[in-house]
Amino acid sequence: MMSEHNNVQATIARGLQELHASGDKRIRSVSGSDLIMQEGSPFDFGQFLDKFYLSRVGMRVLIGQHIMLHHPQDGFIGIIQTACKPAFVCEHAILDAQKICEMSLGLAPDVKVEGAIGMTLPYIPEHLHYIFFELLKNSMRAVVERYRKLYPDKELTRDDLPPISVIFSEGAEDVAIKISDKGGGIPRSGMQRLWTYSFTTAGNTQEKMEQLESQRQRPIMAGFAHGLPLSRIHARAFGGDLQVMSMQGHGTDVYIYLWKLGDREVAVP
């Protein structure tokens, strides 16, 4: 059941792109929301997708938990690692993001990890890896593209790029993680649309879909407009959150909050 629905995100991204590419006047973007006008009434399909994906995360957790309880692993209760170390998961996500960035852009910046790197909490490592991987991909792409524009005549190396910073902090209630880059930031006019499923800073989604269908060897780093909103949903699914602060002309800071106590109820639609 889980493997049959692995391509849901790509299918939805294709459908949204086809709607936008059709020039249908019923599709509008208002105050950071994507709306479809149906018989004069607005339908917020961004809000619908938020509920859909949150429900999907919940169902996949239940299925995964059921399966893994019958195949127990040391240190795990089902898919939940009892002493998950976020910094360790982040290190794996860094390597994965650097690999795909180098394959796609030919270069990737370093990442510095600091702070409370030894802390642990009960969590699902797979969810943490997804969040870290998506955010680090965005930061790496932004840094490489910005510095190639700043120095178009120079053959850049990793040493020429400013490192991305990942800082871990442990509080009484939350684990907070900040990912900072110097990739030029996001215009303030685009901040409202960051959480929609039709806005991306990585070019046209249709072009990305065509690349995917052509089965070219170069991987696609971004452009499907799902990375940020889905990362926030994964964080919120267990009482956490994800926030973005940006300075255009400098860079972007992303704050990840993980609920440490495990006593916060989350309503899954």
C-alpha positions as CSV (number, residue, x, y, z in Angstrom):
1,M,0.0,0.0,0.0
2,M,2.8,2.4,0.9
3,S,4.9,1.7,-2.2
4,E,1.9,2.1,-4.5
5,H,1.4,5.7,-3.5
6,N,5.1,6.9,-3.5
7,N,4.5,9.1,-6.6
8,V,1.6,11.1,-5.1
9,Q,3.6,14.3,-4.7
10,A,4.9,14.2,-8.3
11,T,1.4,13.5,-9.6
12,I,-0.1,16.4,-7.7
13,A,2.7,18.7,-8.8
14,R,2.0,17.8,-12.4
15,G,-1.8,18.4,-12.0
16,L,-1.2,21.8,-10.4
17,Q,1.2,22.8,-13.1
18,E,-1.2,21.7,-15.8
19,L,-3.9,23.8,-14.2
20,H,-1.7,26.9,-14.2
21,A,-0.3,26.3,-17.7
22,S,-3.9,26.0,-19.1
23,G,-4.4,29.7,-18.4
24,D,-7.7,28.9,-16.6
25,K,-9.0,32.2,-15.2
26,R,-10.7,30.4,-12.3
27,I,-7.2,29.9,-10.7
28,R,-6.1,32.8,-8.7
29,S,-3.4,33.6,-6.1
30,V,-4.8,35.8,-3.3
31,S,-2.8,36.8,-0.2
32,G,-0.5,33.8,-0.4
33,S,-3.4,31.3,-1.0
34,D,-4.0,29.4,-4.2
35,L,-7.7,29.5,-5.0
36,I,-10.0,27.9,-7.6
37,M,-13.2,29.7,-8.3
38,Q,-16.1,27.2,-8.5
39,E,-19.4,28.8,-9.5
40,G,-18.3,32.1,-7.9
41,S,-17.1,30.5,-4.7
42,P,-13.4,30.3,-3.9
43,F,-11.9,26.8,-3.1
44,D,-8.6,27.0,-1.3
45,F,-6.8,24.0,-2.7
46,G,-3.7,24.9,-0.8
47,Q,-5.6,24.4,2.5
48,F,-7.1,21.2,1.1
49,L,-3.6,19.8,0.3
50,D,-2.3,20.7,3.8
51,K,-5.1,18.6,5.3
52,F,-4.6,15.9,2.7
53,Y,-0.8,15.6,3.3
54,L,-1.2,15.8,7.1
55,S,-3.7,12.9,6.9
56,R,-1.3,11.0,4.6
57,V,1.6,11.4,7.0
58,G,-0.6,10.1,9.8
59,M,-1.7,7.1,7.8
60,R,1.8,6.2,6.7
61,V,3.0,6.4,10.3
62,L,0.3,4.0,11.4
63,I,1.1,1.6,8.6
64,G,4.8,1.8,9.1
65,Q,4.4,1.4,12.9
66,H,2.2,-1.7,12.4
67,I,4.8,-3.3,10.0
68,M,7.8,-2.5,12.1
69,L,6.3,-3.7,15.3
70,H,6.3,-7.2,13.7
71,H,10.0,-6.6,12.7
72,P,11.5,-5.1,15.9
73,Q,14.9,-3.3,15.9
74,D,17.1,-2.4,18.8
75,G,16.5,1.1,20.0
76,F,13.2,1.4,18.2
77,I,9.5,1.0,19.0
78,G,8.1,0.5,15.6
79,I,9.4,3.3,13.5
80,I,10.1,5.6,16.5
81,Q,13.7,5.7,17.7
82,T,13.6,6.1,21.5
83,A,16.9,8.0,21.6
84,C,17.0,9.7,18.2
85,K,19.9,12.1,17.8
86,P,18.9,14.9,15.4
87,A,22.5,16.0,14.7
88,F,23.3,12.4,13.6
89,V,20.3,12.4,11.2
90,C,21.3,15.8,10.0
91,E,24.8,14.6,9.1
92,H,23.3,12.0,6.8
93,A,21.0,14.5,5.2
94,I,24.0,16.8,4.6
95,L,25.8,14.1,2.7
96,D,22.7,13.3,0.7
97,A,22.0,16.9,-0.1
98,Q,25.6,17.6,-1.1
99,K,25.7,14.6,-3.4
100,I,22.6,15.6,-5.3
101,C,23.7,19.3,-5.4
102,E,27.1,18.2,-6.9
103,M,25.4,16.0,-9.4
104,S,22.9,18.7,-10.4
105,L,25.1,21.9,-10.2
106,G,28.6,20.5,-10.1
107,L,29.4,22.1,-6.7
108,A,28.1,22.1,-3.1
109,P,28.9,24.2,-0.1
110,D,30.2,23.0,3.3
111,V,27.8,22.7,6.2
112,K,28.9,23.5,9.8
113,V,27.0,21.7,12.6
114,E,27.2,23.2,16.1
115,G,25.4,23.6,19.4
116,A,23.7,20.8,21.4
117,I,24.7,18.1,18.9
118,G,24.6,15.3,21.6
119,M,21.0,15.7,22.6
120,T,18.4,12.9,21.9
121,L,14.6,12.6,21.9
122,P,12.0,10.0,20.8
123,Y,11.3,10.7,17.2
124,I,11.0,9.2,13.7
125,P,14.4,9.6,12.0
126,E,12.8,9.3,8.5
127,H,10.8,12.5,9.1
128,L,13.7,14.4,10.4
129,H,15.8,13.3,7.5
130,Y,13.1,14.5,5.1
131,I,13.0,18.0,6.7
132,F,16.7,18.4,6.9
133,F,17.2,17.1,3.3
134,E,14.6,19.4,1.8
135,L,15.9,22.5,3.6
136,L,19.5,21.9,3.0
137,K,18.9,21.3,-0.7
138,N,17.2,24.7,-0.9
139,S,20.1,26.4,0.9
140,M,22.8,24.7,-1.1
141,R,21.2,25.5,-4.4
142,A,20.7,29.2,-3.4
143,V,24.3,29.6,-2.3
144,V,25.8,28.0,-5.5
145,E,23.5,29.9,-7.9
146,R,24.1,33.2,-6.1
147,Y,27.9,33.0,-6.1
148,R,28.0,31.9,-9.7
149,K,26.1,35.1,-10.6
150,L,28.4,37.1,-8.4
151,Y,31.6,35.6,-10.0
152,P,30.5,34.5,-13.5
153,D,34.1,34.4,-14.9
154,K,35.5,32.4,-12.0
155,E,35.7,28.6,-11.7
156,L,34.3,28.3,-8.2
157,T,35.4,25.6,-5.7
158,R,33.8,24.6,-2.4
159,D,36.3,26.9,-0.6
160,D,34.9,29.9,-2.5
161,L,31.4,29.3,-1.1
162,P,30.2,30.5,2.4
163,P,29.3,27.4,4.5
164,I,25.7,26.8,5.6
165,S,25.3,26.8,9.4
166,V,23.1,24.3,11.3
167,I,22.7,25.1,15.0
168,F,21.0,22.8,17.5
169,S,19.5,24.0,20.8
170,E,17.7,22.1,23.5
171,G,15.0,23.8,25.7
172,A,12.7,22.6,28.4
173,E,9.9,22.0,25.9
174,D,11.3,22.2,22.4
175,V,14.3,21.2,20.4
176,A,15.1,24.1,18.1
177,I,17.3,23.9,15.0
178,K,18.3,26.9,12.9
179,I,19.6,26.4,9.3
180,S,21.3,29.6,8.0
181,D,22.6,30.3,4.5
182,K,24.0,33.2,2.5
183,G,22.2,32.4,-0.7
184,G,20.7,35.9,-1.3
185,G,17.4,35.5,0.5
186,I,13.8,35.7,-0.7
187,P,12.0,38.9,-1.7
188,R,9.5,40.0,0.9
189,S,6.8,39.9,-1.8
190,G,7.3,36.2,-2.1
191,M,7.3,35.3,1.6
192,Q,3.5,34.8,1.7
193,R,3.6,32.3,-1.1
194,L,6.4,30.2,0.4
195,W,3.8,27.8,1.9
196,T,1.7,27.3,-1.3
197,Y,2.0,24.4,-3.7
198,S,2.5,26.4,-6.8
199,F,5.3,28.8,-5.8
200,T,9.0,27.9,-6.3
201,T,12.2,29.9,-6.7
202,A,13.8,27.1,-8.7
203,G,12.3,27.7,-12.1
204,N,9.3,26.4,-14.0
205,T,7.7,23.2,-12.6
206,Q,6.7,22.1,-16.1
207,E,10.3,22.1,-17.2
208,K,11.2,20.0,-14.2
209,M,8.4,17.5,-15.0
210,E,9.7,17.2,-18.6
211,Q,13.2,16.6,-17.3
212,L,11.9,13.9,-15.0
213,E,10.0,12.2,-17.9
214,S,13.0,12.4,-20.2
215,Q,14.9,10.3,-17.6
216,R,18.0,12.5,-17.9
217,Q,20.9,11.4,-15.7
218,R,21.2,14.8,-14.0
219,P,19.0,14.8,-10.9
220,I,16.4,17.5,-10.2
221,M,17.1,19.5,-7.0
222,A,14.0,21.6,-6.7
223,G,11.1,23.1,-8.6
224,F,8.0,21.1,-7.6
225,A,6.9,23.6,-4.9
226,H,6.3,20.9,-2.3
227,G,9.5,20.9,-0.3
228,L,8.8,23.7,2.2
229,P,5.1,23.1,2.8
230,L,5.6,19.4,3.2
231,S,8.6,19.9,5.6
232,R,6.3,22.1,7.8
233,I,3.6,19.5,7.7
234,H,6.1,16.8,8.9
235,A,7.2,19.1,11.7
236,R,3.6,20.0,12.7
237,A,2.5,16.4,12.6
238,F,4.1,15.8,16.0
239,G,3.5,19.2,17.6
240,G,6.4,21.0,16.2
241,D,6.7,23.8,13.6
242,L,8.8,25.4,10.9
243,Q,9.4,29.1,10.3
244,V,11.3,31.1,7.7
245,M,13.0,34.5,8.1
246,S,14.8,36.0,5.1
247,M,16.9,39.0,4.3
248,Q,17.0,39.7,0.6
249,G,20.5,40.4,-0.5
250,H,22.0,38.3,2.3
251,G,20.4,34.9,3.1
252,T,17.7,32.9,4.8
253,D,17.2,31.4,8.2
254,V,14.9,28.5,8.7
255,Y,13.8,27.5,12.3
256,I,12.7,24.0,13.0
257,Y,10.9,23.3,16.3
258,L,10.4,19.7,17.6
259,W,8.1,19.1,20.5
260,K,10.2,17.4,23.1
261,L,7.7,16.4,25.8
262,G,5.4,14.4,23.5
263,D,2.2,15.5,25.3
264,R,0.8,17.8,22.7
265,E,-2.2,16.5,20.8
266,V,-2.3,17.0,17.0
267,A,-5.5,16.7,15.1
268,V,-5.1,14.6,12.0
269,P,-8.0,15.2,9.5
